[in-house]
Amino acid sequence: MNGIVSRENLGRNGLELVVEETRKFDKIVRDTYEEVAMNLFGTKVPSGFAVFAYGSPGRIELVGGDSDADIFLVEKEKTPRSTEFKKRLKERWGTFGFSKVDLPPWGTYDEIDIYLEKSLVEGNQVLETRFLAGDESVMQEVSQRKQKFDSIERGLRNIIFNRLYFNQYFRQRIRDGALNLKYCPGGSRDFLFVYWQDKLDRMIRKEPDDPLYSPRVQNGLNRLFAQGKIPEGNFKGVLEAINFMVELRSDVLAINRDTLDRGLTFLDNQTLERLHSIGYLSPENVRSVFNEYRQRIKGLSQLVWEETIQKAGSIRGRNWITHFREAYDSETHEDIRERIPSDDPLISTALIWGASESGQKVLFDNLARKYHQTGDWSLIGSLVCSPLCDAEVLHHFGTGQLKERGYGYLLRVVARNKNVKKETLKSIAEDPRLESRYTEVAKSALEGGNGVANNQV
């Protein structure tokens, strides 16, 4: 435990902590991979396999305490032996005390191509992968696919959709008035946008990724500072806030390890009292400092948002910036919003979110009809996220397009929508073709209602 006991101690060691935790993770994954491979194949480096970190360990941001193990096994082709390899690996990694081992059931070259082409979520998982062990020819195949499917356009779509999505999702993740340390404005989920902005900026400038073994959020923050986007005083304040957020979340994960809240990080009164018992200051003080620091991270996220808009505008023209701002602004009158040109996919996404956030039901329904047959992941995601989305629209996508490979994550979004019908939830939950991660939210909604579905780990 970090045991923060005074105001001066806050926010000093968080990023050092994640580097240390990620190094431990890397060793566990490598050693286990080689051990299981030797037992099954008679070699530590069987041909046609490689293992990668993704998610927070992929970004060198693994929080201690009680984290998930995000591990991605790539296989040249799926065979009974490769299935057995994956099964044994998951079982073995499960003995190391992670809250869960998140090992996607997919990972062939063809499957990677599908997710990179169609999905923002699983596509991001592939793009964030970091090679740990295995056949280096497989690593090269994955690298080539990243280069093929990643682009400036995808980077813009990714930041814009996810920023608008998380603005809403953060509201859904409040539990009995308590904020979630990860999923709240200025929480640790906002670190992603700093990394994505850094990655986008490097693509635009045709610069390589930062090769340092350091947290991606730190690399992105350093780049913004070096470019003069953040004054030195603000830079130090944001860095302290990021460090603090990592330390606090690590300790909350640790104290929740043996409770019903394992894997969750709500800053409720019970959690604050537990923190106090391990050496933190009073609940009032911790809540106050948390709110102060998350405001700094919110400011950083707003800077990233503005940088993204300016980058898109430099490509699409100044008029685009005006149209885009009008499209997503909740203050835009419906008559003005419906006249905004919508051929551009980024503006189309913004129009859906703008209509939703401002409660413009007629316009939203028109947009839902317009994109009824779309295959665009971000447009479908924008529609099914909305509290204005009708049950029939949710049913149309939830029982049709979203069951195709590459769209499955959005079934989780459909299942969290308060308007979804029981018929739709049952269709998702009981479909044997779907992976468990795509059915589990629907099952929770059927068993415990919308509130339970929105507060899963």
KEZADREN-698113 format. One record per residue: residue in one letter; y negated, z, x negated of N, C-alpha, C in turn. Coordinates in steps of 0.2 Angstrom, whole numbers, padded with zeros to 4 digits, always signed. Last residue first. Layout:
# residues N
AYZXYZXYZX;...
//
This chain:
# residues 457
V+0024-0070+0087+0022-0071+0080+0021-0078+0078;Q+0016-0072+0103+0022-0072+0099+0019-0072+0092;N+0006-0071+0113+0006-0066+0108+0013-0066+0104;N+0008-0080+0123+0002-0081+0119+0002-0076+0113;A+0019-0076+0130+0020-0082+0127+0014-0083+0122;V+0014-0064+0136+0019-0063+0131+0020-0070+0127;G+0005-0070+0145+0003-0065+0140+0008-0065+0134;N+0013-0077+0154+0009-0081+0150+0006-0076+0144;G+0030-0070+0155+0024-0072+0157+0019-0075+0152;G+0043-0067+0151+0038-0062+0151+0031-0064+0153;E+0052-0078+0154+0054-0071+0154+0049-0066+0155;L+0044-0089+0153+0048-0088+0158+0050-0081+0159;A+0038-0087+0140+0034-0088+0146+0038-0087+0152;S+0049-0087+0132+0045-0081+0132+0041-0081+0139;K+0053-0101+0133+0058-0095+0136+0054-0089+0136;A+0042-0107+0128+0044-0108+0135+0048-0103+0137;V+0044-0103+0115+0038-0101+0118+0039-0102+0126;E+0056-0109+0111+0055-0101+0111+0049-0099+0115;T+0057-0122+0109+0059-0120+0116+0057-0112+0116;Y+0054-0125+0096+0050-0129+0102+0052-0126+0109;R+0062-0118+0089+0055-0117+0088+0051-0120+0093;S+0075-0124+0092+0073-0118+0095+0066-0116+0094;E+0074-0142+0096+0075-0136+0091+0072-0130+0094;L+0082-0150+0110+0076-0148+0106+0077-0142+0101;R+0093-0153+0117+0091-0158+0111+0085-0155+0107;P+0094-0145+0127+0098-0143+0121+0097-0148+0115;D+0082-0137+0137+0084-0144+0134+0088-0143+0127;E+0077-0126+0142+0084-0127+0143+0087-0134+0140;A+0063-0126+0140+0068-0120+0137+0075-0122+0138;I+0059-0138+0146+0058-0137+0139+0063-0132+0137;S+0062-0135+0160+0064-0142+0157+0064-0141+0149;K+0056-0123+0162+0063-0123+0162+0066-0130+0158;L+0042-0127+0161+0045-0122+0156+0052-0123+0156;T+0042-0135+0173+0041-0138+0166+0043-0134+0161;E+0045-0126+0183+0049-0132+0182+0048-0135+0175;K+0034-0118+0182+0040-0115+0180+0045-0121+0179;K+0019-0126+0176+0024-0124+0181+0030-0122+0178;V+0004-0121+0167+0011-0124+0167+0015-0122+0173;N-0008-0114+0166-0007-0119+0172+0000-0122+0172;K-0009-0108+0154-0008-0104+0160-0007-0108+0167;N+0000-0113+0141-0005-0115+0145-0004-0111+0152;R+0011-0112+0132+0006-0106+0132+0000-0108+0138;A+0018-0124+0134+0021-0117+0137+0016-0112+0137;V+0010-0133+0127+0011-0133+0134+0013-0127+0137;V+0012-0128+0114+0005-0127+0117+0006-0128+0124;R+0025-0131+0112+0023-0124+0112+0016-0123+0115;L+0025-0144+0113+0028-0141+0118+0026-0134+0118;L+0019-0148+0101+0014-0148+0107+0018-0145+0113;Y+0029-0149+0092+0025-0143+0092+0021-0142+0098;G+0035-0162+0095+0038-0156+0098+0033-0149+0097;Y+0032-0174+0090+0028-0171+0095+0029-0164+0097;G+0043-0178+0082+0036-0179+0080+0031-0176+0084;R+0054-0185+0094+0053-0182+0088+0046-0183+0085;E+0049-0181+0111+0051-0186+0106+0050-0183+0099;K+0044-0173+0120+0051-0171+0118+0053-0176+0113;L+0032-0178+0124+0032-0172+0119+0039-0170+0117;Q+0034-0187+0134+0032-0189+0127+0033-0184+0122;G+0041-0177+0145+0041-0184+0143+0040-0185+0135;T+0038-0165+0149+0045-0167+0150+0046-0174+0148;G+0025-0163+0145+0030-0158+0143+0037-0160+0144;F+0017-0173+0151+0018-0173+0144+0024-0169+0142;H+0019-0170+0165+0020-0177+0162+0022-0177+0155;H+0016-0156+0165+0023-0158+0166+0024-0165+0164;L+0002-0157+0162+0006-0153+0158+0014-0155+0159;V-0001-0164+0174-0002-0167+0167+0002-0164+0162;E+0002-0155+0184+0005-0162+0184+0004-0165+0177;A-0007-0144+0181+0000-0143+0180+0004-0150+0180;D-0022-0149+0173-0018-0148+0179-0010-0148+0177;C-0033-0142+0162-0027-0147+0162-0023-0145+0168;L-0042-0132+0159-0043-0137+0165-0038-0142+0166;P-0038-0126+0148-0037-0122+0154-0039-0126+0160;S-0031-0137+0136-0036-0135+0140-0034-0131+0146;C-0020-0142+0129-0023-0135+0127-0028-0132+0132;V-0018-0154+0133-0013-0149+0135-0015-0142+0133;L-0029-0162+0127-0028-0161+0134-0024-0155+0136;S-0026-0160+0113-0033-0158+0116-0032-0157+0123;G-0014-0166+0112-0015-0159+0110-0021-0156+0113;I-0017-0179+0114-0012-0176+0119-0013-0168+0118;L-0025-0182+0103-0028-0182+0110-0024-0179+0115;S-0017-0179+0092-0023-0175+0093-0026-0176+0100;W-0007-0190+0094-0005-0182+0094-0011-0178+0096;D-0007-0203+0104-0011-0200+0099-0010-0193+0099;G-0001-0211+0114+0004-0208+0109+0000-0204+0103;T-0006-0211+0131-0008-0211+0124-0002-0208+0120;Q-0006-0211+0145+0000-0215+0141-0001-0215+0133;H-0017-0205+0148-0011-0203+0151-0005-0206+0147;Y-0030-0206+0146-0026-0205+0140-0019-0203+0142;K-0037-0207+0158-0038-0212+0153-0032-0212+0148;R-0033-0195+0164-0030-0201+0167-0031-0207+0162;A-0041-0186+0156-0034-0185+0156-0030-0192+0159;L-0054-0191+0159-0051-0192+0152-0043-0191+0152;N-0054-0187+0172-0055-0194+0171-0052-0195+0164;D-0053-0173+0170-0048-0176+0174-0048-0184+0173;F-0066-0171+0164-0059-0169+0161-0054-0173+0164;L-0075-0174+0174-0074-0178+0168-0068-0177+0164;V-0072-0164+0183-0071-0171+0185-0071-0175+0179;K-0074-0152+0176-0067-0154+0178-0067-0161+0180;Q-0082-0145+0164-0083-0151+0168-0077-0154+0170;G-0082-0133+0157-0080-0133+0163-0081-0139+0168;S-0085-0134+0143-0091-0133+0148-0089-0133+0155;E-0073-0135+0137-0077-0129+0136-0083-0128+0141;S-0069-0148+0142-0065-0142+0144-0070-0136+0143;A-0079-0157+0137-0078-0156+0144-0074-0150+0146;G-0076-0155+0123-0083-0153+0126-0083-0152+0134;W-0063-0159+0122-0065-0152+0121-0071-0150+0124;I-0065-0173+0125-0060-0169+0129-0062-0161+0128;L-0074-0176+0115-0076-0177+0122-0071-0173+0127;A-0067-0175+0103-0073-0171+0105-0075-0171+0112;T-0058-0186+0105-0056-0179+0104-0061-0174+0106;S-0067-0196+0105-0063-0195+0110-0060-0188+0111;I-0072-0195+0092-0077-0194+0097-0072-0192+0104;L-0061-0199+0085-0064-0192+0084-0068-0190+0089;P-0058-0212+0089-0053-0206+0091-0056-0199+0090;D-0070-0222+0097-0068-0218+0091-0064-0212+0093;D-0073-0225+0110-0068-0229+0106-0066-0226+0100;S-0083-0220+0118-0077-0216+0116-0071-0220+0113;P-0100-0217+0120-0095-0222+0118-0089-0218+0116;I-0106-0207+0133-0105-0207+0126-0099-0212+0124;R-0107-0204+0146-0109-0211+0144-0108-0212+0137;E-0102-0191+0149-0098-0197+0151-0100-0204+0149;R-0113-0184+0144-0106-0184+0140-0102-0190+0142;I-0123-0185+0153-0124-0188+0146-0117-0189+0143;D-0117-0179+0164-0120-0186+0165-0120-0190+0158;E-0115-0166+0160-0109-0171+0161-0111-0178+0162;H-0125-0160+0146-0124-0162+0153-0118-0167+0154;T-0120-0150+0133-0121-0157+0135-0120-0158+0142;E-0115-0137+0129-0122-0138+0133-0124-0145+0135;S-0104-0139+0121-0103-0136+0128-0110-0137+0133;D-0102-0153+0111-0107-0147+0113-0106-0145+0120;Y-0095-0164+0109-0091-0157+0109-0096-0152+0111;A-0104-0175+0111-0098-0175+0114-0094-0168+0114;E-0115-0172+0103-0116-0172+0110-0109-0172+0114;R-0109-0174+0091-0112-0167+0092-0113-0167+0100;F-0106-0188+0092-0101-0183+0091-0103-0176+0093;H-0118-0194+0093-0113-0195+0098-0108-0189+0098;T-0124-0191+0080-0127-0189+0086-0122-0189+0092;I-0115-0197+0071-0116-0189+0071-0119-0187+0078;W-0116-0210+0075-0110-0207+0076-0111-0199+0076;N-0128-0213+0069-0128-0213+0077-0121-0209+0079;R-0125-0214+0056-0129-0208+0058-0129-0208+0066;G-0108-0219+0051-0115-0220+0053-0119-0214+0056;R-0096-0217+0046-0096-0220+0053-0104-0222+0055;I-0097-0211+0034-0092-0217+0034-0094-0221+0041;S-0106-0201+0036-0107-0205+0030-0103-0212+0030;G-0100-0194+0046-0106-0198+0048-0107-0203+0042;A-0089-0188+0039-0088-0193+0044-0094-0197+0046;K-0098-0179+0032-0093-0184+0029-0091-0189+0033;Q-0104-0172+0042-0108-0176+0038-0104-0181+0034;I-0093-0165+0047-0097-0170+0051-0101-0174+0047;T-0089-0157+0036-0085-0162+0039-0088-0167+0043;E-0100-0149+0034-0099-0154+0029-0094-0159+0032;E-0099-0142+0046-0105-0146+0045-0103-0151+0040;W-0087-0135+0043-0087-0139+0049-0093-0144+0048;V-0090-0127+0032-0085-0132+0032-0086-0137+0037;L-0100-0119+0038-0102-0123+0033-0097-0129+0032;Q-0091-0112+0047-0097-0116+0050-0099-0121+0044;S-0084-0105+0037-0080-0110+0042-0086-0114+0045;L-0094-0096+0032-0091-0101+0028-0087-0107+0032;G-0096-0089+0043-0101-0093+0041-0099-0098+0036;K-0084-0082+0044-0086-0087+0050-0091-0092+0047;I-0084-0074+0033-0080-0080+0033-0081-0085+0039;R-0094-0066+0037-0095-0070+0031-0091-0076+0031;Q-0088-0060+0048-0094-0064+0050-0096-0068+0043;R-0078-0053+0042-0076-0059+0046-0082-0063+0048;Y-0086-0042+0037-0083-0047+0032-0081-0053+0036;E-0090-0035+0048-0095-0037+0043-0092-0043+0039;N-0077-0032+0054-0082-0036+0057-0087-0039+0053;F-0072-0023+0044-0069-0029+0046-0074-0034+0049;V-0082-0013+0044-0081-0017+0038-0078-0024+0040;S-0079-0008+0057-0085-0010+0055-0085-0015+0049;R-0065-0004+0056-0067-0009+0061-0074-0012+0059;V-0067+0006+0046-0063+0000+0045-0065-0006+0049;N-0075+0015+0053-0077+0012+0047-0074+0006+0045;E-0067+0019+0064-0073+0016+0065-0076+0012+0059;P-0056+0025+0057-0055+0019+0061-0062+0015+0062;S-0060+0030+0040-0060+0031+0047-0059+0025+0051;L-0052+0022+0026-0057+0026+0029-0056+0027+0037;Y-0034+0024+0021-0040+0020+0023-0045+0025+0026;G-0023+0031+0019-0028+0032+0014-0034+0028+0016;I-0013+0031+0028-0011+0029+0022-0017+0029+0017;S-0019+0035+0040-0014+0039+0037-0012+0037+0031;H-0027+0024+0043-0030+0030+0041-0025+0035+0038;L-0017+0015+0048-0021+0013+0041-0024+0020+0038;R-0014+0021+0060-0009+0021+0054-0012+0019+0048;E-0026+0020+0066-0024+0026+0065-0019+0026+0059;L-0026+0006+0067-0032+0009+0064-0030+0016+0062;T-0015+0004+0076-0015+0001+0069-0020+0005+0065;Q-0020+0010+0088-0014+0013+0084-0014+0010+0077;N-0031+0002+0091-0032+0009+0089-0026+0012+0085;D-0029-0015+0083-0030-0010+0089-0030-0003+0086;L-0028-0028+0076-0032-0022+0074-0034-0017+0080;F-0013-0036+0074-0018-0034+0079-0022-0028+0076;T-0002-0044+0068-0008-0040+0064-0014-0039+0069;L+0015-0046+0067+0009-0046+0071+0004-0042+0067;G+0027-0042+0060+0024-0049+0060+0018-0050+0063;R+0032-0030+0072+0033-0033+0066+0031-0041+0066;D+0029-0022+0083+0024-0027+0081+0025-0030+0074;L+0039-0013+0084+0040-0019+0089+0034-0024+0087;T+0042-0009+0067+0039-0008+0074+0041-0014+0078;D+0043-0009+0053+0048-0006+0057+0046-0005+0064;R+0031-0016+0049+0037-0018+0047+0043-0016+0052;N+0018-0012+0050+0021-0014+0056+0028-0016+0055;I+0014-0009+0037+0015-0003+0042+0018-0005+0048;A+0013-0022+0032+0018-0017+0030+0019-0011+0034;L+0003-0028+0040+0010-0031+0040+0015-0026+0038;V-0007-0021+0035-0005-0020+0042+0002-0023+0043;D-0008-0024+0022-0006-0017+0023-0004-0017+0031;S-0011-0038+0023-0005-0036+0019-0003-0029+0021;R-0024-0037+0029-0018-0040+0033-0011-0038+0029;L-0031-0031+0019-0030-0028+0025-0024-0030+0029;E-0030-0041+0008-0028-0034+0007-0026-0030+0014;V-0037-0052+0015-0030-0052+0012-0027-0045+0012;M-0049-0047+0017-0045-0049+0023-0038-0049+0021;F-0054-0044+0004-0053-0039+0009-0048-0041+0015;N-0055-0057-0001-0051-0052-0004-0049-0047+0001;I-0065-0062+0008-0058-0065+0008-0053-0060+0005;A-0076-0054+0005-0073-0054+0011-0066-0057+0012;E-0078-0058-0009-0076-0051-0007-0073-0051+0000;L-0082-0071-0006-0076-0070-0010-0073-0063-0009;V-0094-0069+0001-0088-0072+0004-0082-0071+0001;G-0102-0063-0009-0100-0060-0003-0094-0062+0001;K-0102-0073-0019-0099-0067-0021-0097-0063-0014;F-0109-0083-0011-0102-0084-0014-0099-0078-0016;N-0121-0077-0009-0117-0078-0003-0110-0079-0006;G-0126-0077-0022-0126-0071-0018-0121-0072-0013;E-0126-0091-0025-0122-0087-0029-0121-0080-0025;P-0125-0102-0011-0129-0099-0016-0125-0093-0019;I-0116-0117-0008-0116-0109-0007-0120-0106-0012;K-0117-0129-0013-0117-0128-0006-0118-0121-0004;G-0116-0133-0026-0122-0130-0024-0123-0129-0016;Q-0104-0136-0031-0108-0142-0028-0115-0139-0025;A-0099-0124-0034-0100-0128-0040-0105-0134-0037;F-0096-0119-0021-0101-0116-0025-0103-0120-0031;L-0086-0128-0017-0092-0128-0013-0098-0125-0017;R-0076-0124-0027-0079-0131-0027-0086-0131-0023;N-0073-0111-0023-0076-0113-0030-0079-0120-0030;L-0067-0114-0011-0073-0110-0011-0077-0111-0018;G-0056-0121-0015-0060-0124-0011-0067-0120-0011;N-0049-0111-0023-0051-0118-0026-0056-0121-0022;Q-0047-0101-0013-0051-0100-0019-0054-0106-0022;V-0038-0108-0005-0044-0106-0002-0049-0104-0008;R-0027-0109-0014-0031-0115-0012-0038-0113-0009;P-0024-0098-0027-0025-0099-0020-0029-0105-0018;S-0017-0106-0042-0022-0102-0039-0022-0103-0031;Y-0013-0114-0054-0009-0110-0050-0014-0105-0047;L-0022-0130-0055-0022-0123-0056-0017-0119-0052;P-0025-0143-0052-0018-0141-0054-0017-0134-0055;D-0033-0150-0038-0033-0145-0043-0026-0142-0045;D-0030-0167-0035-0030-0160-0033-0030-0156-0039;P-0041-0180-0042-0035-0177-0041-0035-0170-0038;E-0054-0190-0033-0052-0185-0038-0045-0182-0037;K-0061-0198-0024-0055-0200-0028-0054-0196-0034;R-0070-0193-0015-0072-0194-0022-0067-0197-0027;I-0061-0192-0004-0067-0196-0004-0070-0198-0011;M-0052-0183-0009-0050-0189-0008-0056-0194-0007;R-0060-0171-0011-0057-0174-0017-0054-0181-0015;D-0063-0169+0002-0069-0170-0003-0066-0174-0009;L-0051-0165+0007-0054-0171+0010-0060-0173+0005;K-0048-0153+0000-0044-0159-0001-0047-0165+0002;D-0059-0145+0004-0058-0147-0003-0054-0153-0004;Q-0055-0145+0018-0062-0148+0016-0062-0149+0009;W-0043-0138+0017-0043-0144+0020-0050-0148+0018;Y-0048-0125+0012-0043-0129+0008-0043-0136+0011;V-0056-0121+0023-0059-0122+0016-0054-0126+0012;F-0046-0121+0033-0052-0126+0033-0055-0126+0027;L-0038-0110+0030-0035-0117+0030-0041-0122+0029;F-0045-0098+0032-0044-0100+0025-0042-0108+0025;D-0044-0095+0046-0050-0099+0044-0049-0101+0036;R-0034-0086+0046-0032-0093+0048-0038-0098+0046;S-0040-0074+0044-0037-0077+0038-0035-0084+0040;G-0055-0074+0053-0049-0071+0051-0046-0076+0046;G-0066-0080+0059-0067-0076+0053-0061-0073+0050;P-0060-0078+0075-0065-0081+0071-0067-0077+0065;C-0042-0075+0073-0048-0073+0076-0054-0077+0072;Y-0028-0073+0068-0030-0078+0073-0036-0075+0076;K-0026-0062+0059-0025-0069+0057-0029-0074+0061;L-0029-0051+0066-0032-0052+0059-0032-0059+0056;N-0034-0051+0082-0029-0053+0078-0032-0054+0071;L-0043-0038+0091-0043-0045+0088-0036-0045+0083;A-0040-0031+0107-0040-0030+0100-0039-0037+0097;G-0040-0032+0121-0046-0031+0118-0046-0031+0110;D-0026-0034+0123-0029-0028+0126-0036-0027+0122;R-0027-0046+0111-0022-0042+0115-0025-0035+0117;I-0031-0063+0108-0034-0056+0109-0029-0052+0113;R-0027-0076+0108-0023-0071+0104-0026-0064+0104;Q-0036-0084+0115-0029-0083+0118-0026-0077+0114;R-0046-0086+0106-0047-0082+0112-0041-0080+0115;F-0040-0094+0096-0042-0087+0094-0043-0083+0101;Y-0039-0106+0103-0033-0102+0102-0035-0095+0100;Q-0052-0111+0103-0049-0109+0109-0044-0104+0108;N-0054-0113+0089-0059-0110+0093-0056-0107+0099;F-0042-0121+0086-0042-0114+0085-0048-0110+0088;Y-0047-0133+0091-0041-0130+0094-0041-0123+0093;L-0058-0137+0083-0059-0136+0091-0053-0132+0094;R-0051-0137+0071-0056-0132+0072-0058-0131+0079;N-0041-0147+0073-0039-0140+0072-0045-0135+0073;F-0049-0159+0075-0044-0156+0080-0043-0149+0079;I-0056-0159+0062-0059-0159+0069-0055-0156+0074;I-0046-0159+0052-0051-0153+0052-0054-0153+0059;N-0038-0171+0056-0035-0164+0055-0040-0158+0056;R-0047-0181+0055-0044-0179+0062-0041-0172+0062;L-0050-0181+0042-0055-0179+0046-0052-0177+0053;G-0038-0184+0036-0041-0178+0034-0046-0176+0039;R-0036-0197+0041-0031-0191+0043-0034-0184+0042;E-0046-0203+0034-0046-0203+0041-0041-0197+0044;I-0041-0202+0021-0048-0199+0023-0048-0198+0031;S-0024-0198+0021-0029-0203+0020-0036-0199+0022;D-0006-0199+0019-0012-0195+0019-0018-0200+0018;F+0005-0208+0018+0002-0206+0025-0004-0202+0025;K+0007-0211+0004+0007-0216+0009+0003-0214+0016;Q+0007-0199-0002+0001-0203-0004+0001-0209+0001;K+0018-0193+0004+0012-0190+0004+0006-0195+0003;R+0028-0202-0002+0026-0202+0006+0020-0198+0007;Q+0027-0199-0015+0025-0205-0013+0024-0206-0006;S+0032-0185-0015+0025-0187-0017+0023-0194-0015;V+0045-0188-0011+0041-0184-0006+0033-0185-0008;E+0050-0194-0022+0050-0198-0015+0045-0194-0011;Q+0048-0184-0032+0044-0191-0032+0044-0194-0026;M+0058-0175-0027+0051-0173-0028+0047-0179-0028;V+0069-0183-0030+0067-0181-0023+0060-0179-0022;S+0069-0183-0043+0068-0190-0040+0067-0189-0032;E+0072-0170-0046+0065-0172-0047+0064-0179-0044;D+0082-0159-0038+0082-0166-0040+0074-0169-0041;G+0076-0142-0040+0080-0147-0037+0079-0154-0041;A+0061-0132-0035+0067-0133-0039+0071-0139-0036;L+0048-0133-0030+0050-0127-0033+0056-0128-0038;F+0033-0141-0025+0040-0142-0028+0042-0135-0031;R+0025-0138-0010+0024-0137-0018+0031-0137-0020;T+0017-0145+0004+0023-0143+0000+0021-0143-0007;E+0007-0150+0012+0006-0144+0008+0011-0142+0004;L+0012-0161+0018+0007-0162+0014+0005-0156+0009;V+0021-0154+0027+0024-0159+0022+0018-0160+0016;Q+0013-0148+0035+0018-0144+0032+0020-0148+0026;N+0006-0158+0041+0002-0154+0036+0007-0150+0032;G+0016-0163+0049+0013-0167+0044+0009-0163+0039;E+0017-0153+0058+0022-0154+0054+0020-0158+0048;V+0003-0155+0064+0006-0148+0062+0011-0149+0056;L+0001-0168+0067-0004-0165+0062-0001-0159+0060;S+0013-0182+0068+0011-0175+0069+0006-0172+0064;K+0016-0195+0064+0014-0193+0071+0010-0186+0071;E+0018-0197+0050+0015-0202+0054+0012-0200+0061;L+0025-0186+0046+0019-0187+0043+0015-0193+0047;Y+0036-0187+0054+0031-0181+0055+0025-0183+0052;I+0042-0199+0050+0040-0198+0057+0035-0192+0057;D+0045-0196+0036+0040-0201+0038+0038-0200+0045;I+0054-0185+0037+0047-0184+0034+0043-0189+0036;E+0065-0193+0042+0061-0187+0047+0055-0186+0044;D+0068-0200+0031+0066-0204+0038+0062-0199+0042;Y+0072-0191+0022+0066-0195+0021+0063-0198+0027;T+0075-0175+0030+0077-0181+0027+0071-0186+0026;G+0072-0163+0037+0070-0164+0030+0073-0170+0026;W+0074-0150+0049+0074-0157+0047+0072-0158+0040;P+0074-0137+0052+0080-0140+0052+0080-0147+0050;P+0064-0127+0041+0064-0132+0046+0071-0135+0046;L+0064-0111+0039+0067-0116+0036+0068-0122+0041;D+0058-0096+0038+0056-0102+0042+0058-0108+0038;V+0065-0081+0039+0065-0087+0035+0064-0093+0039;K+0055-0066+0042+0059-0072+0044+0059-0077+0039;S+0051-0056+0034+0051-0055+0041+0055-0060+0045;F+0062-0054+0020+0056-0057+0023+0056-0056+0030;G+0072-0048+0013+0068-0043+0017+0062-0047+0019;F+0083-0055+0008+0077-0053+0003+0072-0049+0007;T+0092-0061+0015+0094-0055+0012+0088-0052+0008;G+0088-0074+0018+0087-0069+0023+0089-0062+0021;W+0093-0082+0008+0086-0080+0008+0085-0075+0013;R+0106-0083+0013+0105-0080+0007+0098-0078+0006;E+0105-0091+0025+0108-0084+0025+0106-0080+0019;K+0099-0102+0019+0095-0098+0024+0098-0091+0024;L+0110-0107+0011+0103-0105+0008+0099-0101+0013;R+0119-0110+0020+0121-0105+0015+0114-0102+0012;K+0113-0120+0028+0115-0114+0031+0116-0108+0026;K+0111-0130+0018+0105-0127+0021+0107-0120+0025;F+0125-0133+0015+0120-0130+0010+0114-0127+0013;E+0129-0138+0027+0132-0131+0025+0128-0128+0019;T+0122-0149+0027+0121-0145+0033+0124-0138+0031;S+0127-0156+0017+0120-0154+0016+0119-0149+0022;R+0140-0158+0022+0139-0154+0016+0132-0152+0015;P+0138-0167+0032+0141-0160+0034+0140-0155+0028;T+0122-0174+0029+0129-0174+0029+0132-0167+0031;K+0107-0183+0028+0110-0177+0032+0118-0179+0032;E+0099-0188+0013+0103-0189+0019+0106-0183+0022;K+0091-0181+0004+0091-0188+0004+0094-0191+0011;E+0082-0167+0009+0089-0170+0008+0088-0178+0009;V+0072-0153+0006+0072-0160+0007+0079-0163+0005;L+0068-0138+0013+0073-0141+0010+0073-0149+0011;F+0055-0127+0013+0057-0133+0015+0062-0137+0011;I+0050-0111+0018+0054-0115+0013+0056-0121+0016;D+0041-0097+0020+0041-0104+0023+0044-0109+0017;A+0045-0082+0025+0047-0086+0020+0047-0093+0022;D+0033-0070+0031+0038-0076+0032+0039-0079+0026;S+0030-0054+0024+0028-0060+0026+0034-0065+0028;D+0025-0040+0022+0031-0042+0026+0030-0049+0029;G+0017-0037+0010+0018-0032+0015+0025-0034+0019;G+0007-0051+0004+0012-0046+0004+0013-0042+0010;V+0004-0068+0008+0002-0061+0009+0008-0056+0008;L+0003-0082-0002+0007-0078+0002+0005-0070+0002;E-0004-0093-0006-0008-0088-0003-0003-0083+0001;I-0001-0106-0011-0001-0100-0016-0006-0094-0013;R+0003-0115-0002-0005-0114-0004-0006-0109-0009;G+0016-0111+0000+0014-0118-0003+0007-0118-0005;P+0015-0099+0006+0017-0099-0001+0016-0106-0004;S+0009-0104+0018+0005-0099+0014+0008-0099+0007;G+0017-0120+0019+0013-0114+0022+0009-0110+0017;Y+0031-0122+0007+0025-0124+0012+0022-0119+0015;A+0040-0125-0007+0037-0120-0003+0032-0124+0001;F+0056-0135-0008+0048-0134-0009+0046-0128-0005;V+0070-0142-0016+0067-0136-0012+0060-0136-0013;A+0080-0156-0015+0075-0152-0018+0072-0147-0013;F+0094-0167-0017+0091-0162-0014+0085-0159-0018;G+0100-0177-0025+0098-0179-0018+0095-0173-0014;S+0112-0169-0034+0108-0175-0033+0106-0175-0026;P+0110-0151-0039+0114-0157-0035+0109-0163-0034;V+0108-0142-0050+0103-0147-0048+0107-0152-0045;K+0118-0133-0054+0112-0130-0051+0107-0135-0048;T+0135-0137-0049+0129-0138-0053+0123-0135-0050;G+0144-0135-0039+0146-0135-0046+0141-0136-0051;F+0141-0135-0026+0142-0141-0029+0144-0141-0036;L+0142-0121-0022+0144-0126-0017+0145-0133-0021;N+0138-0113-0033+0144-0111-0029+0146-0117-0025;M+0126-0120-0036+0131-0120-0041+0138-0118-0038;A+0118-0118-0025+0120-0125-0027+0126-0125-0032;V+0116-0104-0025+0120-0107-0020+0122-0114-0022;E+0109-0103-0038+0115-0100-0037+0119-0103-0031;E+0097-0111-0035+0102-0113-0040+0109-0110-0040;Y+0092-0104-0024+0094-0111-0023+0099-0113-0029;T+0089-0092-0030+0094-0092-0025+0096-0100-0024;D+0079-0096-0040+0086-0093-0042+0091-0093-0036;R+0069-0101-0031+0072-0105-0036+0079-0102-0038;V+0066-0090-0023+0068-0096-0020+0072-0101-0025;I+0062-0080-0032+0068-0079-0027+0070-0086-0024;K+0051-0087-0038+0057-0085-0042+0063-0083-0037;D+0042-0088-0027+0045-0094-0031+0051-0092-0035;F+0040-0074-0024+0043-0079-0019+0046-0085-0023;K+0033-0070-0036+0039-0067-0034+0043-0072-0029;R+0021-0079-0034+0026-0080-0040+0033-0076-0039;T+0016-0074-0022+0019-0080-0022+0023-0082-0028;E+0012-0061-0027+0017-0061-0021+0020-0068-0021;E+0002-0065-0036+0008-0061-0038+0013-0061-0033;V-0007-0071-0027-0004-0075-0033+0002-0071-0035;V-0010-0061-0019-0007-0067-0016-0004-0071-0022;L-0017-0052-0027-0011-0050-0024-0007-0056-0022;E-0028-0059-0031-0024-0057-0036-0017-0055-0033;L-0035-0059-0019-0032-0065-0021-0027-0064-0027;G-0037-0044-0017-0033-0048-0012-0030-0055-0015;N-0045-0035-0024-0039-0038-0027-0035-0042-0023;R-0057-0031-0018-0057-0032-0025-0051-0036-0027;G-0060-0026-0005-0061-0033-0006-0061-0034-0014;L-0066-0009-0007-0065-0015-0002-0065-0022-0006;N-0071+0001-0014-0064-0002-0016-0063-0008-0012;E-0083+0006-0009-0083+0002-0016-0076-0001-0017;R-0079+0013+0002-0082+0007+0003-0082+0003-0003;S-0063+0020-0001-0070+0020-0001-0073+0014+0000;V-0049+0018+0000-0052+0025+0002-0059+0025+0002;I-0036+0008+0004-0043+0008+0003-0046+0015+0005;G-0021+0006+0001-0024+0013+0002-0032+0012+0000;N-0011-0003-0002-0018-0004-0006-0022+0003-0005;M+0006+0000-0004+0000+0000+0000-0006+0000-0004;
//
